[in-house]
């Protein structure tokens, strides 16, 4: 991406959340500002963890709307937002899934990307993940991902997105995860439960609105 079109970390997080929730909680998508802020500040399946205010999220949304990466939906008393990342970047849904996982969780190996993006797109094997990553890195319009140098002691190199510019590699991001499979499974389960709770809350709120009663 050109310097003028680079995203801030919060803008990248907003896009990632919109894509994620479109797949995991479709009943509540498009997202309200409140739901979008909660997704940005989610404690699981996020690296780094953020504490953004609704005002900060709204300001970032405006920047994304200017580039048509986020679209405001109408027809509801509450303003809601959808992403437009695939069309703007002109990449397929498989690539959107990988970019989203990188935006939400930071640099990852091919195996980690395949596991962590499963709810967005189920890749048949690691080679298919690598093929889409290579395609993203070699785009004629400019690479969107990069293979990072292998960290000391690591068995595999990690990939990072370039939507916010050159990645800053920290020791934590470079070090291989211990107990990675178990941690990934637990994080995925917690994230799924959080999504289900969010969907139930949204359902109760809509039901209360239809019945004309005050929700919990």
C-alpha positions in Angstrom: 0.0 0.0 0.0 1.1 3.6 -0.6 2.0 5.7 2.4 -1.1 7.9 1.9 -3.4 4.8 2.2 -1.7 3.1 5.1 -4.0 2.3 8.0 -3.6 3.1 11.7 -3.5 0.2 14.1 -7.1 1.1 15.2 -8.3 1.3 11.6 -6.8 -2.1 10.9 -8.5 -3.5 14.1 -11.9 -2.1 13.0 -11.6 -3.8 9.6 -10.6 -7.0 11.2 -13.5 -7.0 13.7 -16.0 -6.2 11.0 -14.8 -9.2 8.8 -14.6 -11.5 11.9 -18.1 -10.7 13.2 -19.6 -10.9 9.8 -18.7 -14.6 9.9 -19.0 -15.5 13.6 -22.1 -13.5 14.6 -24.0 -12.8 11.3 -27.3 -12.1 13.1 -25.7 -8.9 14.7 -24.0 -7.8 11.5 -23.7 -5.0 10.3 -22.2 -3.8 13.7 -23.3 -0.9 15.8 -20.7 1.5 17.2 -21.0 -0.1 20.6 -20.6 -3.7 19.3 -17.7 -2.6 17.1 -15.9 -0.9 20.0 -16.4 -4.0 22.1 -14.9 -6.1 19.4 -11.9 -3.9 19.1 -11.3 -4.1 22.9 -11.9 -7.8 23.1 -9.3 -9.5 25.4 -9.1 -12.8 23.6 -7.9 -13.5 20.0 -6.3 -10.0 19.9 -2.7 -8.9 19.7 -2.2 -6.4 20.9 -5.1 -5.9 23.3 -6.6 -2.4 22.9 -8.6 0.0 25.0 -10.2 2.3 22.5 -13.1 4.6 23.3 -16.2 4.9 21.2 -15.1 8.4 20.2 -11.7 7.0 19.0 -13.4 4.2 17.1 -15.9 6.7 15.5 -13.0 8.9 14.4 -11.2 5.9 12.9 -14.4 4.9 11.1 -14.6 8.3 9.4 -11.1 7.8 8.0 -12.1 4.3 6.7 -15.3 5.7 5.2 -13.3 8.3 3.2 -11.4 5.4 1.6 -14.7 3.3 1.2 -13.2 0.6 3.3 -16.2 0.9 5.7 -19.8 1.7 4.6 -22.5 3.0 6.8 -25.8 1.2 6.5 -29.2 2.8 6.7 -32.7 1.6 7.6 -32.1 1.2 11.3 -32.5 3.6 14.3 -29.0 2.6 15.2 -26.2 3.4 12.8 -24.4 0.3 11.7 -21.2 -0.4 9.7 -20.0 -3.0 7.2 -16.6 -3.5 5.6 -15.7 -3.3 2.0 -12.1 -4.6 2.2 -12.2 -7.3 -0.5 -13.6 -5.0 -3.1 -11.3 -2.1 -2.3 -8.1 -4.2 -2.2 -9.3 -6.4 -5.0 -8.5 -9.7 -3.2 -10.5 -12.9 -2.9 -12.3 -14.0 0.3 -9.5 -16.4 1.2 -7.0 -13.5 1.2 -9.4 -11.4 3.2 -9.5 -14.1 5.8 -5.7 -14.2 6.1 -5.4 -10.5 6.3 -8.1 -10.3 8.9 -6.4 -12.9 11.1 -3.1 -11.0 10.8 -4.8 -7.7 11.7 -6.4 -9.2 14.7 -3.7 -11.5 16.1 -0.3 -10.1 14.7 2.4 -12.1 12.9 1.8 -15.8 12.6 3.2 -18.9 11.0 1.3 -20.7 8.2 0.1 -23.3 10.6 -1.2 -20.7 13.1 -2.9 -18.8 10.3 -4.6 -21.9 9.0 -5.9 -22.7 12.5 -6.9 -19.2 13.5 -8.7 -18.3 10.3 -10.8 -21.5 10.2 -14.0 -19.7 11.2 -13.5 -17.2 8.3 -12.3 -19.7 5.7 -11.4 -23.3 6.0 -8.2 -24.0 4.1 -7.7 -27.5 2.9 -4.0 -27.6 3.8 -0.9 -25.5 4.6 0.1 -25.3 1.0 -3.1 -23.5 0.1 -2.4 -20.9 2.8 1.1 -20.4 1.5 -0.2 -20.0 -2.0 -2.5 -17.1 -1.0 0.1 -15.5 1.2 2.6 -15.6 -1.7 0.0 -14.1 -4.0 -0.6 -11.3 -1.5 3.1 -10.6 -1.1 3.7 -10.4 -4.9 0.8 -8.2 -6.0 1.6 -5.8 -8.8 -0.2 -3.1 -6.9 2.0 -3.6 -3.9 2.5 -6.4 -1.4 0.1 -6.7 1.5 2.0 -9.2 3.5 5.6 -10.1 4.2 7.5 -13.2 5.4 9.5 -12.1 8.4 13.0 -13.4 9.1 13.0 -16.5 11.2 13.5 -15.7 14.9 16.3 -17.5 16.9 15.0 -20.8 18.2 11.9 -20.7 16.0 11.1 -23.6 13.7 9.0 -21.6 11.3 9.0 -18.0 10.0 6.0 -15.8 10.6 4.0 -13.7 8.2 2.9 -10.1 8.9 0.5 -7.7 7.1 1.7 -4.5 5.6 -1.6 -2.5 5.8 -0.1 -0.3 8.6 3.3 -0.2 7.0 6.5 -2.1 7.9 5.8 -4.4 10.9 7.6 -3.7 14.1 8.9 -7.0 15.4 8.9 -7.4 19.1 10.6 -10.2 21.1 7.1 -11.6 22.0 6.0 -11.6 18.4 9.2 -13.2 17.2 9.4 -15.9 19.9 7.8 -19.3 19.2 4.6 -19.9 21.3 4.7 -22.6 23.9 1.8 -24.9 24.0 0.6 -23.3 20.9 -2.1 -25.8 19.9 -3.7 -25.9 23.3 -3.6 -22.1 23.7 -5.1 -21.6 20.2 -7.9 -24.1 20.9 -8.7 -22.5 24.2 -8.6 -19.0 22.7 -10.9 -20.1 19.8 -13.4 -21.6 22.2 -13.5 -18.5 24.4 -13.9 -16.3 21.3 -16.7 -18.5 20.1 -18.5 -18.2 23.5 -18.1 -14.4 23.5 -19.6 -14.3 20.0 -22.5 -16.4 21.1 -23.2 -14.2 24.2 -23.0 -11.1 21.9 -25.6 -12.7 19.6 -27.9 -13.6 22.5 -27.7 -10.0 23.9 -28.5 -8.6 20.5 -31.5 -10.9 20.1 -32.8 -10.0 23.6 -32.4 -6.3 22.7 -34.3 -6.7 19.5 -37.1 -8.7 21.1 -37.4 -6.1 23.9 -37.7 -3.4 21.3 -40.4 -5.3 19.4 -42.4 -5.9 22.6 -42.0 -2.3 23.8 -40.4 -3.3 27.0 -37.1 -2.3 28.6 -34.4 -4.8 28.1 -32.1 -6.2 30.9 
